[in-house]
Amino acid sequence: MHSSGFLKVFAIIALISLLFDWYIHSGLKTLTADWQSNLWRNVVLWGYLITSVGVTALFLIGFGAFSTASGMRPFHEWMLSLFLTFFITKLVFIIVLSLGDLGRFFVGVFNLISDSGRVAGQPAFPGRRKFISEIAVLVAAVPFTSFFYAMLKGKYDYKLHKTTLYFDDLPDAFDGFTITQLSDIHSGSFDNTEAMQRGIDLAKAQKSDLFVFTGDLVNNAASEIEPYIDRFGQIKAPYGQFSILGNHDYGDYIHWDNMQEKAANLDKLKQHHKALGYRLLLDENVTIEKGGQSISLIGIQNWGKGFIQIGDLNKALQDVPQDAFKILLSHDPTHWEEQVRYNPTTIHLTLSGHTHGAQFGVEIPGFRWSPVKYRYVDWAGLANENNRYLYVNRGFGFLAFSGRLGIWPEVTVIELKKKVV
């Protein structure tokens, strides 16, 4: 089944891209006008057109063959990513070139009005200067090379994020207790198993006391995780491995022939969690015991603002002592914002994912930005409201755009410490 609405949007974008090609071609003609070699001039001009139009054609062909029965595959993600890379590169080139052309326009208008500063017989509007095209090429090379790095290397450039949190009421036995968190594996997107293994090895190397996975094991279908069960099953922790479901795990984004088929897919995915060695928490809680003391680990099904909302926090909290130290696994950080941070029951720490940090942005000391900030208040790292903490994992995998730039895939380690009064 095809989504005609999406195809229409893609066709319009592709048409815009072809219009870009016409304008960029004129800029490249200016750039190569004084080249001595006709061969190299034709290589640049025709090479650009063939490559750019070819990428647009592959993009349309790829999504023309897209089926909502199986969802987006690595092939579709690569076609989309290549198209976006060229589209954004072309847009940057056009912005620089158009600024130069705008300057030419104003000079021409001024010459026409004033009739001054013109040599007899010369046109009022000056010709495009070569250095403008040179600047456009240099500036456009930045997003072009950056996006290719994101697709070839960045999406497997795993980063370790360590955070230490202090609590007054942490049981003494859990002072120094460590938790490794992964989120948003999106196994249906992987295209380099050995590169992905480096992230698993990084998680294993932390040797944390507890391992948790906070949702989106697959893009859509349970079968997507099957080639990697043995690999992710390598992650073990002395106090267990626990998991929850994310919005993509319910199969809501592809077409099913009937509801029974969709339900069977979810049941199969739950069995895969068991095969991975993960205890899947479905609106329930478990007690983690150490040294004669305990903490409560709570896991709910997906609840997200603008997404599926079937998680039941009250059900998950049943039989949890009011004074227990509580850690909640909840895929979408908007659940913490809407239901957890002001809840009458104190939940000390919530671990989430979901946002991926948009897989694109800037994170440097003192400054952090991603376009996802305009959708989510808490989109990466730590948030705190009256000593109720939320940690948002940036995601292990990737989806749609087959790359990461600036917001790298994450392995999280959180250490719990007793606050010394």
LUMBAMI-383830 format. One line per 5 residues: their letters; for each residue y, z, x of C-alpha. Coordinates in Angstrom, 3 decimals, always signed. Example, Ala and Ser with C-alpha at 12.3 -4.5 7.8 and 13.67 -1.06 7.14 Angstrom:
2
as> -4.500 +7.800 +12.300 ~ -1.060 +7.140 +13.670
***
This chain:
421
mhssg> +0.000 +0.000 +0.000 ~ +3.404 -0.951 +1.353 ~ +6.695 +0.820 +0.898 ~ +9.060 -1.973 -0.180 ~ +12.038 +0.367 -0.010
flkvf> +11.494 +1.141 +3.660 ~ +10.829 -2.504 +4.459 ~ +14.134 -3.518 +2.875 ~ +15.961 -0.938 +4.966 ~ +14.180 -2.103 +8.124
aiial> +14.989 -5.742 +7.286 ~ +18.703 -4.929 +6.909 ~ +18.711 -3.038 +10.205 ~ +16.906 -5.942 +11.873 ~ +19.540 -8.363 +10.542
isllf> +22.293 -6.168 +11.969 ~ +20.430 -6.146 +15.280 ~ +20.362 -9.962 +15.327 ~ +24.128 -10.029 +14.700 ~ +24.471 -7.677 +17.654
dwyih> +22.484 -10.164 +19.739 ~ +24.984 -12.948 +18.975 ~ +27.935 -10.820 +20.105 ~ +26.152 -9.477 +23.200 ~ +25.119 -13.001 +24.168
sglkt> +28.806 -13.940 +24.256 ~ +29.464 -10.985 +26.557 ~ +26.659 -12.012 +28.878 ~ +28.036 -15.554 +28.987 ~ +31.313 -14.091 +30.275
ltadw> +29.392 -12.035 +32.829 ~ +27.448 -15.026 +34.182 ~ +30.134 -17.700 +33.820 ~ +30.952 -17.860 +37.554 ~ +27.394 -17.530 +38.829
qsnlw> +26.444 -20.329 +41.211 ~ +22.825 -20.458 +40.072 ~ +22.215 -22.091 +36.701 ~ +18.642 -20.832 +36.895 ~ +19.610 -17.170 +37.039
rnvvl> +22.299 -17.685 +34.402 ~ +19.680 -19.076 +32.030 ~ +17.212 -16.342 +32.961 ~ +19.736 -13.689 +31.931 ~ +21.009 -15.409 +28.789
wgyli> +17.712 -16.688 +27.439 ~ +15.701 -13.783 +28.823 ~ +17.885 -11.364 +26.906 ~ +17.663 -13.312 +23.647 ~ +13.903 -13.819 +23.841
tsvgv> +13.265 -10.169 +24.704 ~ +15.650 -8.687 +22.148 ~ +14.679 -10.996 +19.285 ~ +11.024 -10.516 +20.246 ~ +11.329 -6.729 +19.978
talfl> +12.982 -7.093 +16.564 ~ +10.223 -9.454 +15.417 ~ +7.489 -7.075 +16.619 ~ +9.242 -4.241 +14.826 ~ +9.241 -6.165 +11.528
igfga> +5.654 -7.367 +12.007 ~ +4.491 -3.854 +12.870 ~ +6.036 -2.288 +9.814 ~ +5.082 -5.247 +7.669 ~ +1.500 -4.240 +8.444
fstas> +2.235 -0.544 +7.891 ~ +0.027 +1.093 +5.303 ~ +0.784 +4.396 +3.640 ~ -2.962 +4.859 +3.336 ~ -3.254 +5.637 +7.026
gmrpf> +0.300 +6.586 +7.963 ~ +2.223 +5.930 +11.138 ~ -0.004 +5.297 +14.153 ~ +0.955 +5.197 +17.858 ~ +1.427 +1.420 +17.540
hewml> +4.017 +1.866 +14.791 ~ +5.700 +4.662 +16.722 ~ +5.957 +2.461 +19.809 ~ +7.392 -0.453 +17.820 ~ +9.936 +1.848 +16.211
slflt> +10.793 +3.456 +19.557 ~ +11.258 +0.143 +21.366 ~ +13.425 -1.151 +18.556 ~ +15.564 +2.007 +18.570 ~ +15.921 +1.796 +22.344
ffitk> +17.211 -1.769 +22.176 ~ +19.322 -1.092 +19.077 ~ +21.136 +1.890 +20.585 ~ +21.538 +0.113 +23.928 ~ +23.061 -2.879 +22.149
lvfii> +25.337 -0.630 +20.129 ~ +26.695 +0.994 +23.299 ~ +27.211 -2.421 +24.925 ~ +29.084 -3.630 +21.838 ~ +31.342 -0.585 +21.706
vlslg> +32.486 -1.153 +25.293 ~ +32.835 -4.907 +24.860 ~ +34.710 -4.576 +21.561 ~ +37.221 -2.173 +23.116 ~ +38.054 -4.890 +25.636
dlgrf> +38.251 -7.517 +22.900 ~ +40.455 -5.247 +20.820 ~ +42.839 -5.004 +23.763 ~ +42.862 -8.806 +24.022 ~ +43.646 -9.036 +20.323
fvgvf> +46.657 -6.721 +20.533 ~ +47.970 -8.540 +23.604 ~ +47.627 -11.838 +21.752 ~ +49.406 -10.522 +18.675 ~ +52.198 -9.179 +20.861
nlisd> +52.501 -12.544 +22.622 ~ +52.710 -14.361 +19.306 ~ +55.373 -12.030 +17.949 ~ +57.498 -11.776 +21.066 ~ +56.741 -15.204 +22.504
sgrva> +57.252 -13.599 +25.910 ~ +55.124 -13.170 +28.971 ~ +53.335 -16.464 +28.319 ~ +52.961 -19.400 +30.629 ~ +53.760 -22.690 +28.939
gqpaf> +50.647 -24.304 +27.557 ~ +48.539 -21.153 +27.840 ~ +46.966 -19.600 +24.720 ~ +48.537 -16.476 +23.282 ~ +45.223 -14.612 +23.321
pgrrk> +43.930 -13.972 +26.857 ~ +40.314 -14.711 +27.733 ~ +37.739 -11.988 +28.100 ~ +37.710 -10.514 +31.597 ~ +34.424 -10.351 +33.462
fisei> +34.766 -6.731 +34.519 ~ +34.670 -5.636 +30.839 ~ +31.224 -7.199 +30.524 ~ +30.190 -5.567 +33.804 ~ +31.284 -2.155 +32.544
avlva> +29.437 -2.754 +29.259 ~ +26.214 -3.519 +31.148 ~ +26.546 -0.432 +33.351 ~ +27.279 +1.913 +30.436 ~ +24.522 +0.437 +28.264
avpft> +22.036 +0.912 +31.107 ~ +22.294 +4.694 +30.609 ~ +20.692 +4.898 +27.124 ~ +18.291 +2.071 +28.010 ~ +16.802 +3.831 +31.035
sffya> +16.992 +7.251 +29.370 ~ +15.024 +6.173 +26.319 ~ +12.367 +4.507 +28.427 ~ +12.035 +7.716 +30.439 ~ +11.703 +9.624 +27.157
mlkgk> +8.872 +7.335 +26.033 ~ +7.010 +7.045 +29.326 ~ +7.458 +10.552 +30.785 ~ +9.601 +12.856 +28.681 ~ +7.215 +13.332 +25.781
ydykl> +4.652 +14.878 +28.150 ~ +7.121 +16.799 +30.325 ~ +5.987 +20.232 +29.155 ~ +8.318 +23.173 +29.710 ~ +7.440 +26.853 +29.706
hkttl> +9.864 +29.088 +27.793 ~ +9.449 +32.820 +28.371 ~ +11.194 +35.427 +26.221 ~ +10.997 +39.217 +26.381 ~ +11.826 +41.188 +23.220
yfddl> +12.435 +44.934 +23.007 ~ +11.653 +47.087 +19.971 ~ +12.127 +50.780 +19.244 ~ +9.036 +51.009 +17.057 ~ +6.579 +48.898 +19.048
pdafd> +3.336 +50.885 +19.419 ~ +3.014 +52.165 +22.986 ~ -0.318 +50.411 +23.507 ~ +1.395 +47.036 +22.957 ~ +4.098 +47.551 +25.566
gftit> +3.859 +44.393 +27.677 ~ +1.693 +42.538 +25.117 ~ +2.040 +38.750 +25.526 ~ +1.779 +35.931 +23.004 ~ +1.450 +32.228 +23.785
qlsdi> +2.690 +29.971 +20.998 ~ +2.171 +26.261 +20.427 ~ +3.549 +24.378 +17.455 ~ +3.662 +20.848 +16.049 ~ +0.830 +19.291 +18.032
hsgsf> +0.938 +16.124 +15.856 ~ -2.331 +14.902 +17.325 ~ -2.122 +11.531 +15.588 ~ +0.710 +10.490 +17.917 ~ -0.901 +11.043 +21.323
dntea> -1.285 +7.964 +23.513 ~ -2.109 +9.562 +26.876 ~ -4.843 +12.172 +26.750 ~ -4.669 +13.173 +30.407 ~ -0.907 +13.684 +30.255
mqrgi> -1.368 +15.788 +27.117 ~ -3.990 +17.890 +28.922 ~ -1.272 +19.119 +31.290 ~ +0.320 +20.929 +28.355 ~ -2.981 +22.531 +27.402
dlaka> -3.503 +23.619 +31.014 ~ -0.005 +25.141 +31.060 ~ -0.820 +27.167 +27.943 ~ -4.177 +28.303 +29.386 ~ -2.553 +29.341 +32.666
qksdl> -0.393 +31.948 +30.920 ~ -3.467 +34.105 +30.176 ~ -1.663 +35.781 +27.291 ~ -3.161 +38.538 +25.162 ~ -2.827 +36.518 +21.944
fvftg> -2.593 +32.808 +21.118 ~ -0.925 +31.465 +17.971 ~ -0.395 +27.960 +16.610 ~ +2.357 +27.533 +14.025 ~ +1.502 +24.368 +12.119
dlvnn> +1.429 +20.555 +12.019 ~ -1.865 +20.041 +13.792 ~ -1.894 +16.423 +12.551 ~ +0.536 +13.827 +11.261 ~ -1.405 +13.234 +8.050
aasei> -5.190 +12.953 +8.316 ~ -7.660 +15.595 +9.483 ~ -9.464 +13.020 +11.622 ~ -6.477 +12.785 +13.991 ~ -7.354 +16.045 +15.761
epyid> -11.048 +15.225 +16.193 ~ -10.767 +13.537 +19.638 ~ -8.967 +16.620 +20.981 ~ -10.906 +19.541 +19.486 ~ -12.733 +20.296 +22.737
rfgqi> -9.457 +20.191 +24.666 ~ -7.338 +22.450 +22.460 ~ -10.391 +24.618 +21.938 ~ -10.123 +25.537 +25.629 ~ -7.199 +27.845 +24.826
kapyg> -8.571 +31.370 +24.470 ~ -7.003 +34.831 +24.389 ~ -8.550 +38.322 +24.528 ~ -7.124 +39.311 +21.133 ~ -7.882 +36.023 +19.435
qfsil> -6.453 +32.663 +18.429 ~ -4.662 +32.367 +15.094 ~ -3.053 +29.486 +13.230 ~ -1.225 +28.385 +10.094 ~ -0.557 +25.094 +8.312
gnhdy> +2.637 +23.024 +8.524 ~ +4.101 +20.557 +6.053 ~ +2.327 +17.551 +7.623 ~ -1.075 +19.199 +7.388 ~ -1.243 +18.845 +3.589
gdyih> -1.373 +15.027 +3.695 ~ +1.701 +14.624 +1.505 ~ +3.153 +11.686 +3.425 ~ +0.405 +9.087 +2.935 ~ -1.288 +7.544 -0.071
wdnmq> -4.609 +8.894 -1.312 ~ -6.794 +7.122 -3.843 ~ -7.141 +10.343 -5.808 ~ -6.394 +14.044 -5.561 ~ -10.008 +14.823 -4.714
ekaan> -9.724 +12.700 -1.561 ~ -6.532 +14.496 -0.566 ~ -8.108 +17.923 -1.189 ~ -11.159 +16.946 +0.862 ~ -8.881 +16.011 +3.762
ldklk> -7.264 +19.457 +3.682 ~ -10.649 +21.167 +3.509 ~ -11.777 +19.116 +6.510 ~ -8.649 +20.108 +8.427 ~ -9.330 +23.782 +7.731
qhhka> -12.806 +23.335 +9.193 ~ -11.257 +21.770 +12.276 ~ -9.166 +24.904 +12.796 ~ -12.432 +26.837 +12.820 ~ -13.959 +24.366 +15.283
lgyrl> -10.940 +24.876 +17.543 ~ -11.651 +28.593 +17.532 ~ -8.524 +29.368 +15.502 ~ -8.498 +31.869 +12.650 ~ -6.452 +30.056 +10.006
llden> -4.235 +32.462 +8.060 ~ -3.549 +31.348 +4.490 ~ -1.121 +33.841 +2.973 ~ -2.992 +36.711 +4.560 ~ -2.835 +39.188 +7.397
vtiek> -5.020 +40.613 +10.119 ~ -4.801 +43.790 +12.149 ~ -4.646 +43.500 +15.929 ~ -5.919 +46.708 +17.538 ~ -5.354 +47.908 +21.075
ggqsi> -5.725 +51.321 +22.610 ~ -6.220 +53.026 +19.264 ~ -3.004 +51.522 +17.843 ~ -2.336 +48.359 +15.851 ~ +0.110 +45.679 +14.815
sligi> -0.075 +43.351 +11.802 ~ -0.232 +39.585 +12.244 ~ +0.760 +37.740 +9.057 ~ +0.355 +34.045 +8.374 ~ +1.601 +32.042 +5.407
qnwgk> +1.166 +28.496 +4.197 ~ +4.144 +26.171 +4.478 ~ +7.403 +27.226 +2.868 ~ +10.445 +25.174 +3.819 ~ +13.794 +24.331 +2.316
gfiqi> +13.487 +20.710 +1.210 ~ +9.745 +20.685 +1.963 ~ +6.540 +21.934 +0.379 ~ +6.876 +25.566 -0.743 ~ +3.492 +27.084 -1.434
gdlnk> +3.505 +29.952 +1.060 ~ +3.436 +33.348 -0.647 ~ +4.938 +36.033 +1.555 ~ +4.289 +38.858 -0.905 ~ +0.611 +37.961 -1.069
alqdv> +0.448 +37.751 +2.719 ~ +1.962 +41.234 +3.015 ~ -0.547 +42.891 +0.686 ~ -2.114 +46.016 +2.198 ~ +0.166 +45.875 +5.253
pqdaf> +1.533 +49.395 +5.845 ~ +5.278 +49.605 +5.368 ~ +5.763 +51.120 +8.815 ~ +3.485 +48.640 +10.617 ~ +4.872 +46.487 +13.406
kills> +4.750 +42.986 +11.899 ~ +4.616 +39.496 +13.369 ~ +4.834 +36.576 +10.951 ~ +3.638 +33.020 +11.536 ~ +5.662 +30.665 +9.321
hdpth> +6.015 +26.977 +10.169 ~ +9.525 +26.267 +8.880 ~ +12.466 +28.366 +10.194 ~ +14.282 +28.033 +6.865 ~ +11.666 +30.421 +5.467
weeqv> +13.004 +33.126 +7.800 ~ +16.553 +32.300 +6.733 ~ +15.752 +32.339 +3.011 ~ +13.094 +35.031 +2.584 ~ +12.414 +37.014 +5.734
rynpt> +15.537 +38.190 +7.521 ~ +16.862 +40.161 +4.508 ~ +13.485 +41.074 +3.030 ~ +13.062 +44.728 +1.979 ~ +9.994 +44.800 +4.227
tihlt> +10.926 +44.693 +7.889 ~ +9.225 +41.830 +9.678 ~ +9.985 +42.320 +13.349 ~ +9.239 +38.850 +14.685 ~ +8.759 +35.458 +13.042
lsght> +7.313 +32.521 +14.992 ~ +8.121 +29.028 +13.715 ~ +8.353 +25.385 +14.763 ~ +8.885 +22.316 +12.575 ~ +12.227 +20.991 +13.867
hgaqf> +11.027 +19.477 +17.200 ~ +14.661 +19.957 +18.249 ~ +14.881 +16.357 +16.948 ~ +13.107 +15.405 +20.244 ~ +16.587 +14.519 +21.480
gveip> +19.542 +16.530 +22.698 ~ +21.122 +18.437 +25.535 ~ +20.133 +21.894 +26.766 ~ +21.942 +23.219 +29.806 ~ +23.106 +26.751 +30.649
gfrws> +25.931 +27.612 +28.280 ~ +25.594 +24.527 +26.088 ~ +23.006 +23.262 +23.648 ~ +23.244 +20.359 +21.195 ~ +20.917 +18.241 +19.122
pvkyr> +21.557 +16.217 +15.970 ~ +19.042 +18.467 +14.223 ~ +21.674 +21.247 +14.264 ~ +23.323 +19.523 +11.296 ~ +20.161 +20.092 +9.269
yvdwa> +18.918 +23.440 +10.589 ~ +20.887 +26.550 +11.481 ~ +18.088 +27.807 +13.720 ~ +16.428 +24.825 +15.383 ~ +15.204 +26.008 +18.809
glane> +14.754 +29.251 +20.680 ~ +15.670 +32.751 +19.586 ~ +17.665 +34.006 +16.599 ~ +18.325 +37.630 +15.671 ~ +19.511 +39.321 +12.495
nnryl> +19.647 +43.134 +12.681 ~ +16.757 +43.238 +15.159 ~ +14.647 +40.895 +13.053 ~ +13.825 +38.080 +15.405 ~ +12.985 +34.442 +14.850
yvnrg> +11.663 +32.203 +17.592 ~ +11.607 +28.431 +16.925 ~ +9.247 +26.501 +19.184 ~ +10.480 +22.988 +20.105 ~ +7.057 +21.503 +19.490
fgfla> +4.155 +20.388 +21.657 ~ +3.848 +16.832 +20.355 ~ +6.096 +14.167 +18.889 ~ +6.407 +12.137 +15.708 ~ +7.971 +8.772 +14.736
fsgrl> +9.988 +8.389 +17.944 ~ +7.343 +8.201 +20.667 ~ +9.391 +10.132 +23.187 ~ +11.473 +13.165 +24.030 ~ +14.822 +13.246 +25.771
giwpe> +16.590 +16.476 +26.672 ~ +14.500 +18.526 +24.228 ~ +11.199 +18.675 +26.071 ~ +7.778 +19.688 +24.672 ~ +7.317 +23.441 +24.795
vtvie> +4.806 +26.137 +25.583 ~ +6.208 +29.511 +24.542 ~ +5.322 +32.924 +25.948 ~ +6.775 +35.997 +24.267 ~ +6.388 +39.443 +25.780
lkkkv> +6.765 +42.520 +23.588 ~ +8.304 +45.563 +25.232 ~ +8.935 +49.106 +24.106 ~ +12.650 +49.834 +24.160 ~ +13.433 +52.846 +26.307
v> +15.808 +55.152 +24.496
***
